[in-house]
Amino acid sequence: QVQLVESGGGLVQPGGSLNLSCTYSGSIGSINYMAWYRQVPGKERIKLAGITAGGTIDYTDPSKGRFTISRDHRESTLYFWMKNLKPADTAVYYCYAELKDFDLGNWRYDDVWGQGTLVTVSS
């Protein structure tokens, strides 16, 4: 099994910065892809950024120019550096991992989510 634990959320003022962390443990050798998502109540969960096992990074529009994803594999931690935060960034932020395993002659994929950490941007 793989377990994900987010931390670093809290209350910040508009224009401020925040660094989120996601510590992963368990069968981490099966992790193929990791990403940060966020969700506002009543709306769908959207991806903000992702990183492959090989280190290739992708960003979606809400992240471009303000947020940065990184990973310290030696410490088994995924980071998300958020700058110039706006009230619209208020949401629950989730860490995600895609697992890839070969079983019974086929590749199998599984999704793992952290519990989420709340980020509130308000003055």
C-alpha positions in Angstrom: 0.0 0.0 0.0 0.9 3.7 -0.5 -0.1 6.3 2.0 -0.1 10.1 1.3 -0.2 12.8 4.1 -0.5 16.5 3.2 0.5 19.3 5.5 1.2 23.0 5.3 -2.3 24.4 4.8 -3.7 27.3 6.8 -4.8 30.9 6.7 -2.8 33.4 4.6 -3.4 36.9 3.4 -3.9 37.8 -0.3 -0.5 38.2 -1.9 1.1 35.8 0.5 2.9 32.5 0.0 2.5 29.0 1.2 4.4 25.8 0.8 2.4 22.5 0.9 4.0 19.1 1.6 3.0 15.6 0.9 4.9 12.8 2.5 4.5 9.4 0.9 5.2 5.9 2.4 4.6 2.3 1.8 5.2 0.6 -1.6 6.6 3.8 -3.1 8.4 1.9 -5.8 5.1 1.5 -7.6 4.4 5.2 -7.9 4.3 6.2 -11.5 3.0 9.8 -11.3 2.2 12.3 -8.6 0.2 15.5 -8.7 -1.5 18.3 -6.7 -5.3 18.9 -7.0 -7.7 21.3 -5.4 -11.4 21.3 -4.8 -13.9 23.9 -3.8 -17.2 22.7 -2.3 -19.8 22.2 -5.0 -17.2 22.1 -7.8 -15.1 19.4 -9.4 -11.6 18.5 -8.3 -9.1 20.0 -10.7 -5.4 19.2 -11.3 -2.9 21.9 -10.7 0.5 20.3 -11.4 2.0 16.8 -11.8 5.4 15.1 -12.0 6.3 11.7 -13.4 8.6 9.2 -11.9 11.3 10.5 -14.3 10.9 14.1 -13.2 8.8 15.5 -16.1 6.6 18.3 -14.8 3.2 19.5 -16.1 1.1 22.5 -15.1 -2.4 23.5 -15.7 -3.5 27.1 -16.3 -4.3 28.0 -12.7 -0.8 27.2 -11.6 1.2 28.8 -14.4 3.4 31.7 -13.2 2.5 31.3 -9.5 2.9 27.7 -8.3 5.8 25.3 -8.4 5.8 21.6 -7.9 8.9 19.7 -6.8 9.9 16.5 -5.2 12.6 15.4 -2.8 12.6 11.6 -3.5 15.3 11.0 -0.8 12.9 12.4 1.8 9.8 10.9 0.2 8.2 14.3 0.0 6.3 16.1 -2.7 6.1 19.9 -2.4 3.9 22.7 -3.8 5.2 26.3 -3.5 2.3 28.8 -3.9 3.0 32.5 -4.4 0.8 35.6 -4.8 -2.2 33.8 -3.4 -5.7 35.1 -4.1 -9.0 34.6 -2.4 -10.0 32.4 -5.4 -7.2 30.0 -4.4 -9.2 29.1 -1.3 -9.8 25.3 -1.5 -8.9 21.9 -0.1 -5.6 20.8 -1.7 -5.0 17.1 -2.3 -1.9 15.1 -3.0 -2.4 12.3 -5.6 -0.4 9.3 -6.7 -0.9 6.9 -9.6 0.4 3.4 -9.0 1.5 1.1 -11.8 2.0 -2.6 -11.3 2.4 -5.6 -13.6 0.1 -8.4 -12.7 -1.4 -11.4 -14.6 0.2 -10.3 -17.8 -1.1 -6.8 -17.8 -0.3 -3.4 -16.4 -2.6 -2.2 -13.6 -3.2 1.3 -12.4 -4.5 2.5 -9.1 -5.3 5.9 -7.6 -4.3 7.0 -4.2 -5.4 10.3 -2.5 -4.3 12.1 0.6 -6.7 13.4 3.2 -6.4 17.0 1.9 -5.2 20.2 3.6 -7.3 23.4 3.7 -5.9 26.6 2.3 -7.8 29.8 3.1 -6.8 33.1 1.5 -8.4 36.0 3.3 -7.6 39.4 4.9 
